[in-house]
Amino acid sequence: MFTKSLMVTAGRARTSALFFSLLLAIALSFPVQAGQESAAHRLTVRVPPVLQVETNDFELVFAQDRTVEQAKIRILSNQKSRWQLRIKGGNNGDFPLAQVEWSLNGEDWAELSPLPSPLLSGGHTGGWREIEIHFRLALPEEESAVASMDAAGYHVQLAYDLIVL
């Protein structure tokens, strides 16, 4: 009988140990709250509006053997509003500036002016947008490009304005 009661006691001890182990596991699975106060945080991210143009091409030089040049610019806009890129040119008065023409596609040409002229417009760019501008020196037919250019060539200064519409 003593062994029988010992077996019953051992069985109850195992059951109790199993019960308390499960109870401990359940208790540890609940999150602990310090001081019984919950804290809430709100994070607000504000990105400032950016409208930027970058280029390294501020001067064109048409040499004796080249009457076509290219310039590359990059535009970044994270704004929903529309923008406009304008271009203007200048030289030392060595030749009429209207003889320099620009194009975005190499087919439709416009004269370069000392006053800002609309080049391109757009909106949100989704990162840097690269634009290639083609330039050509359109000399009158009676003026041969090789004969009229001196060794220094024709120099044209470029300026870009990027404005919000």
SELUM-237476 format. One record per residue (C-alpha): residue number from 1; residue in three letters; z, x, y. Coordinates in Angstrom, 3 decimals, decimal comma, always signed. Each point is the difference from the previous one (the first is absolute). Layout:
zado n: NUM | res: ALA | Z: Z | X: X | Y: Y $
...
//
This chain:
zado n: 1 | res: MET | Z: +0,000 | X: +0,000 | Y: +0,000 $
zado n: 2 | res: PHE | Z: +0,730 | X: +2,881 | Y: +2,264 $
zado n: 3 | res: THR | Z: -3,557 | X: +1,290 | Y: -0,414 $
zado n: 4 | res: LYS | Z: -1,363 | X: -3,442 | Y: +0,629 $
zado n: 5 | res: SER | Z: +1,883 | X: -0,365 | Y: +3,295 $
zado n: 6 | res: LEU | Z: -1,033 | X: +3,551 | Y: +0,908 $
zado n: 7 | res: MET | Z: -3,651 | X: -0,902 | Y: -0,553 $
zado n: 8 | res: VAL | Z: +0,355 | X: -3,143 | Y: +2,119 $
zado n: 9 | res: THR | Z: +1,647 | X: +2,004 | Y: +2,793 $
zado n: 10 | res: ALA | Z: -2,728 | X: +2,667 | Y: -0,181 $
zado n: 11 | res: GLY | Z: -2,683 | X: -2,711 | Y: +0,141 $
zado n: 12 | res: ARG | Z: +1,634 | X: -1,576 | Y: +3,064 $
zado n: 13 | res: ALA | Z: +0,273 | X: +3,404 | Y: +1,663 $
zado n: 14 | res: ARG | Z: -3,711 | X: +0,634 | Y: -0,542 $
zado n: 15 | res: THR | Z: -0,888 | X: -3,455 | Y: +1,291 $
zado n: 16 | res: SER | Z: +2,276 | X: +0,475 | Y: +3,003 $
zado n: 17 | res: ALA | Z: -1,481 | X: +3,449 | Y: +0,695 $
zado n: 18 | res: LEU | Z: -3,519 | X: -1,427 | Y: -0,233 $
zado n: 19 | res: PHE | Z: +0,941 | X: -2,920 | Y: +2,270 $
zado n: 20 | res: PHE | Z: +1,573 | X: +2,272 | Y: +2,637 $
zado n: 21 | res: SER | Z: -2,957 | X: +2,408 | Y: -0,192 $
zado n: 22 | res: LEU | Z: -2,394 | X: -2,861 | Y: +0,696 $
zado n: 23 | res: LEU | Z: +2,211 | X: -1,251 | Y: +2,792 $
zado n: 24 | res: LEU | Z: +0,066 | X: +3,510 | Y: +1,545 $
zado n: 25 | res: ALA | Z: -3,794 | X: +0,314 | Y: -0,276 $
zado n: 26 | res: ILE | Z: -0,470 | X: -3,355 | Y: +1,726 $
zado n: 27 | res: ALA | Z: +2,456 | X: +0,900 | Y: +2,746 $
zado n: 28 | res: LEU | Z: -1,733 | X: +3,326 | Y: +0,663 $
zado n: 29 | res: SER | Z: -3,431 | X: -1,617 | Y: +0,234 $
zado n: 30 | res: PHE | Z: +0,974 | X: -1,976 | Y: +3,122 $
zado n: 31 | res: PRO | Z: -0,476 | X: +1,783 | Y: +3,350 $
zado n: 32 | res: VAL | Z: +3,140 | X: +1,180 | Y: +1,686 $
zado n: 33 | res: GLN | Z: +0,488 | X: -1,165 | Y: +3,575 $
zado n: 34 | res: ALA | Z: +2,192 | X: +2,167 | Y: +2,164 $
zado n: 35 | res: GLY | Z: +2,329 | X: -2,057 | Y: +2,129 $
zado n: 36 | res: GLN | Z: -1,694 | X: -3,192 | Y: -1,150 $
zado n: 37 | res: GLU | Z: -2,374 | X: +0,199 | Y: +3,004 $
zado n: 38 | res: SER | Z: -3,752 | X: +0,065 | Y: -0,376 $
zado n: 39 | res: ALA | Z: -2,117 | X: +1,952 | Y: +2,456 $
zado n: 40 | res: ALA | Z: -3,541 | X: -0,955 | Y: +0,970 $
zado n: 41 | res: HIS | Z: -2,442 | X: +2,336 | Y: +1,688 $
zado n: 42 | res: ARG | Z: -3,208 | X: -0,835 | Y: +1,774 $
zado n: 43 | res: LEU | Z: -2,588 | X: +2,694 | Y: +0,483 $
zado n: 44 | res: THR | Z: -2,675 | X: -0,496 | Y: +2,642 $
zado n: 45 | res: VAL | Z: -2,862 | X: +2,479 | Y: +0,264 $
zado n: 46 | res: ARG | Z: -1,912 | X: +0,072 | Y: +3,253 $
zado n: 47 | res: VAL | Z: -3,141 | X: +2,083 | Y: +0,174 $
zado n: 48 | res: PRO | Z: -1,075 | X: +0,752 | Y: +3,555 $
zado n: 49 | res: PRO | Z: -3,599 | X: -0,881 | Y: +0,858 $
zado n: 50 | res: VAL | Z: -2,357 | X: +2,939 | Y: -0,300 $
zado n: 51 | res: LEU | Z: -3,477 | X: +0,354 | Y: +1,491 $
zado n: 52 | res: GLN | Z: -1,281 | X: +3,549 | Y: -0,152 $
zado n: 53 | res: VAL | Z: -3,275 | X: +1,923 | Y: +0,118 $
zado n: 54 | res: GLU | Z: -0,465 | X: +3,594 | Y: -1,164 $
zado n: 55 | res: THR | Z: -2,931 | X: +2,376 | Y: +0,292 $
zado n: 56 | res: ASN | Z: -0,767 | X: +3,672 | Y: +0,326 $
zado n: 57 | res: ASP | Z: -3,451 | X: -0,653 | Y: +1,427 $
zado n: 58 | res: PHE | Z: +0,334 | X: +0,010 | Y: +3,781 $
zado n: 59 | res: GLU | Z: -3,126 | X: +2,004 | Y: +0,726 $
zado n: 60 | res: LEU | Z: -3,537 | X: -0,065 | Y: -1,347 $
zado n: 61 | res: VAL | Z: -2,338 | X: +2,939 | Y: +0,261 $
zado n: 62 | res: PHE | Z: -3,690 | X: -0,637 | Y: -0,561 $
zado n: 63 | res: ALA | Z: -1,457 | X: +3,395 | Y: -0,867 $
zado n: 64 | res: GLN | Z: -3,697 | X: +0,971 | Y: -0,026 $
zado n: 65 | res: ASP | Z: -0,517 | X: -0,922 | Y: -3,636 $
zado n: 66 | res: ARG | Z: +2,259 | X: -3,087 | Y: -0,091 $
zado n: 67 | res: THR | Z: -0,450 | X: -3,161 | Y: +2,024 $
zado n: 68 | res: VAL | Z: +2,176 | X: -2,177 | Y: -2,289 $
zado n: 69 | res: GLU | Z: +3,786 | X: +0,352 | Y: -0,313 $
zado n: 70 | res: GLN | Z: +2,844 | X: -1,973 | Y: -1,557 $
zado n: 71 | res: ALA | Z: +3,591 | X: -0,634 | Y: +0,991 $
zado n: 72 | res: LYS | Z: +2,767 | X: -1,407 | Y: -2,179 $
zado n: 73 | res: ILE | Z: +2,911 | X: -2,047 | Y: +1,235 $
zado n: 74 | res: ARG | Z: +2,859 | X: -1,746 | Y: -1,773 $
zado n: 75 | res: ILE | Z: +1,712 | X: -3,218 | Y: +1,053 $
zado n: 76 | res: LEU | Z: +3,353 | X: -1,347 | Y: -1,167 $
zado n: 77 | res: SER | Z: +1,215 | X: -3,492 | Y: +0,863 $
zado n: 78 | res: ASN | Z: +2,828 | X: -1,903 | Y: -1,660 $
zado n: 79 | res: GLN | Z: -0,332 | X: -2,860 | Y: +2,488 $
zado n: 80 | res: LYS | Z: -1,513 | X: -3,407 | Y: -0,615 $
zado n: 81 | res: SER | Z: -1,439 | X: -0,052 | Y: +3,505 $
zado n: 82 | res: ARG | Z: -3,559 | X: +1,122 | Y: +0,698 $
zado n: 83 | res: TRP | Z: -0,829 | X: +3,396 | Y: +1,489 $
zado n: 84 | res: GLN | Z: -3,081 | X: +1,583 | Y: +1,515 $
zado n: 85 | res: LEU | Z: -1,114 | X: +3,616 | Y: -0,092 $
zado n: 86 | res: ARG | Z: -1,972 | X: +1,103 | Y: +3,038 $
zado n: 87 | res: ILE | Z: -1,933 | X: +3,206 | Y: +0,555 $
zado n: 88 | res: LYS | Z: -1,048 | X: +1,865 | Y: +3,113 $
zado n: 89 | res: GLY | Z: -1,605 | X: +3,351 | Y: +0,622 $
zado n: 90 | res: GLY | Z: -0,337 | X: +2,655 | Y: +2,622 $
zado n: 91 | res: ASN | Z: -1,859 | X: +3,223 | Y: +0,712 $
zado n: 92 | res: ASN | Z: -0,357 | X: +2,500 | Y: +2,798 $
zado n: 93 | res: GLY | Z: -3,057 | X: -1,745 | Y: +1,419 $
zado n: 94 | res: ASP | Z: -2,370 | X: +2,398 | Y: -1,790 $
zado n: 95 | res: PHE | Z: -2,018 | X: -2,948 | Y: -1,332 $
zado n: 96 | res: PRO | Z: +0,169 | X: -3,805 | Y: +0,199 $
zado n: 97 | res: LEU | Z: +2,789 | X: -1,273 | Y: -2,256 $
zado n: 98 | res: ALA | Z: -2,170 | X: -3,001 | Y: -0,942 $
zado n: 99 | res: GLN | Z: -2,079 | X: +2,393 | Y: -2,120 $
zado n: 100 | res: VAL | Z: +2,889 | X: +0,096 | Y: -2,489 $
zado n: 101 | res: GLU | Z: +0,104 | X: -3,032 | Y: -2,266 $
zado n: 102 | res: TRP | Z: +2,566 | X: -1,102 | Y: -2,585 $
zado n: 103 | res: SER | Z: -0,157 | X: -2,179 | Y: -3,113 $
zado n: 104 | res: LEU | Z: +2,392 | X: -1,145 | Y: -2,723 $
zado n: 105 | res: ASN | Z: -2,720 | X: -0,449 | Y: -2,631 $
zado n: 106 | res: GLY | Z: -2,661 | X: +2,518 | Y: +1,055 $
zado n: 107 | res: GLU | Z: -2,477 | X: -2,795 | Y: +0,768 $
zado n: 108 | res: ASP | Z: +1,207 | X: -1,970 | Y: +3,034 $
zado n: 109 | res: TRP | Z: +0,412 | X: +2,351 | Y: +2,970 $
zado n: 110 | res: ALA | Z: +1,749 | X: -0,462 | Y: +3,362 $
zado n: 111 | res: GLU | Z: +0,110 | X: +2,310 | Y: +3,007 $
zado n: 112 | res: LEU | Z: +3,173 | X: +1,971 | Y: +0,617 $
zado n: 113 | res: SER | Z: +1,465 | X: -0,900 | Y: +3,366 $
zado n: 114 | res: PRO | Z: +2,632 | X: +1,538 | Y: +2,273 $
zado n: 115 | res: LEU | Z: +1,620 | X: -3,483 | Y: +0,010 $
zado n: 116 | res: PRO | Z: +1,829 | X: -1,302 | Y: -3,086 $
zado n: 117 | res: SER | Z: -2,351 | X: -1,902 | Y: -2,312 $
zado n: 118 | res: PRO | Z: +1,124 | X: -2,105 | Y: -2,999 $
zado n: 119 | res: LEU | Z: -0,540 | X: +1,952 | Y: -3,189 $
zado n: 120 | res: LEU | Z: +1,846 | X: -2,005 | Y: -2,642 $
zado n: 121 | res: SER | Z: +2,631 | X: -2,728 | Y: -0,304 $
zado n: 122 | res: GLY | Z: +2,294 | X: -1,042 | Y: -2,803 $
zado n: 123 | res: GLY | Z: +3,498 | X: -0,986 | Y: -1,068 $
zado n: 124 | res: HIS | Z: +2,493 | X: +1,167 | Y: -2,620 $
zado n: 125 | res: THR | Z: -1,502 | X: +3,074 | Y: -1,695 $
zado n: 126 | res: GLY | Z: +2,249 | X: +0,238 | Y: -3,065 $
zado n: 127 | res: GLY | Z: +0,326 | X: +3,763 | Y: +0,424 $
zado n: 128 | res: TRP | Z: -2,159 | X: +2,549 | Y: +1,770 $
zado n: 129 | res: ARG | Z: -3,585 | X: -1,169 | Y: +0,509 $
zado n: 130 | res: GLU | Z: -2,587 | X: +2,760 | Y: +0,361 $
zado n: 131 | res: ILE | Z: -3,013 | X: -0,582 | Y: +2,194 $
zado n: 132 | res: GLU | Z: -3,022 | X: +2,234 | Y: +0,320 $
zado n: 133 | res: ILE | Z: -1,957 | X: -0,088 | Y: +3,248 $
zado n: 134 | res: HIS | Z: -3,527 | X: +1,410 | Y: +0,168 $
zado n: 135 | res: PHE | Z: -1,239 | X: +1,565 | Y: +3,226 $
zado n: 136 | res: ARG | Z: -3,495 | X: +1,098 | Y: +0,936 $
zado n: 137 | res: LEU | Z: -1,566 | X: +1,672 | Y: +2,960 $
zado n: 138 | res: ALA | Z: -2,978 | X: -2,139 | Y: +1,024 $
zado n: 139 | res: LEU | Z: -2,093 | X: +2,205 | Y: +2,261 $
zado n: 140 | res: PRO | Z: -3,106 | X: -1,389 | Y: +1,685 $
zado n: 141 | res: GLU | Z: -3,216 | X: +0,863 | Y: -1,838 $
zado n: 142 | res: GLU | Z: -1,258 | X: +2,231 | Y: +2,790 $
zado n: 143 | res: GLU | Z: +3,144 | X: +2,130 | Y: -0,470 $
zado n: 144 | res: SER | Z: -0,028 | X: +2,023 | Y: -3,181 $
zado n: 145 | res: ALA | Z: +3,505 | X: +0,392 | Y: -1,423 $
zado n: 146 | res: VAL | Z: -0,548 | X: +3,654 | Y: -0,811 $
zado n: 147 | res: ALA | Z: -1,621 | X: +0,856 | Y: +3,317 $
zado n: 148 | res: SER | Z: +2,535 | X: -1,770 | Y: +2,219 $
zado n: 149 | res: MET | Z: +3,246 | X: +1,122 | Y: -1,640 $
zado n: 150 | res: ASP | Z: +1,523 | X: +3,236 | Y: +1,013 $
zado n: 151 | res: ALA | Z: +1,916 | X: +2,139 | Y: -2,463 $
zado n: 152 | res: ALA | Z: +3,262 | X: -1,876 | Y: +0,662 $
zado n: 153 | res: GLY | Z: -1,485 | X: -3,418 | Y: -0,845 $
zado n: 154 | res: TYR | Z: +1,039 | X: -3,340 | Y: +1,443 $
zado n: 155 | res: HIS | Z: +3,747 | X: -0,678 | Y: +0,193 $
zado n: 156 | res: VAL | Z: +1,424 | X: -3,525 | Y: +0,042 $
zado n: 157 | res: GLN | Z: +3,685 | X: -0,878 | Y: +0,292 $
zado n: 158 | res: LEU | Z: +1,160 | X: -3,117 | Y: -1,838 $
zado n: 159 | res: ALA | Z: +2,969 | X: -2,270 | Y: +0,708 $
zado n: 160 | res: TYR | Z: +1,235 | X: -3,002 | Y: -1,972 $
zado n: 161 | res: ASP | Z: +2,150 | X: -2,897 | Y: +1,192 $
zado n: 162 | res: LEU | Z: +1,751 | X: -2,250 | Y: -2,519 $
zado n: 163 | res: ILE | Z: +1,263 | X: -3,222 | Y: +1,547 $
zado n: 164 | res: VAL | Z: +1,616 | X: -3,222 | Y: -1,223 $
zado n: 165 | res: LEU | Z: -2,026 | X: -3,132 | Y: +0,749 $
//
